[in-house]
Amino acid sequence: MAGTNAGTGKPLFLKCAKCKKKRDHYYNALTGRLVRTGKVRGEPKSYGSHMRMLGEHYQYECLDCGHIGWSKHIDILHKPLKAGNNP
């Protein structure tokens, strides 16, 4: 399956968790239309490190389905902040 990093359990691309589960949103999940909300929470405990994972969780909002979730994937830092959250 494309984008799953050959079965390591660490995805290559950041996608909305809700869109990944729906077949009709599969294309939208690949485009990664996500914005950061600006909220950050720490990782309670290290469960092993990986080059594509951060040590803290960042909250995101999907522009396709409206889902709000948390991710520690490194690509979350490349997503823009939601309008109104910029300093």
Order of alpha helices (4+ residues) and beta strands (2+ residues): alpha-alpha-beta-beta-beta
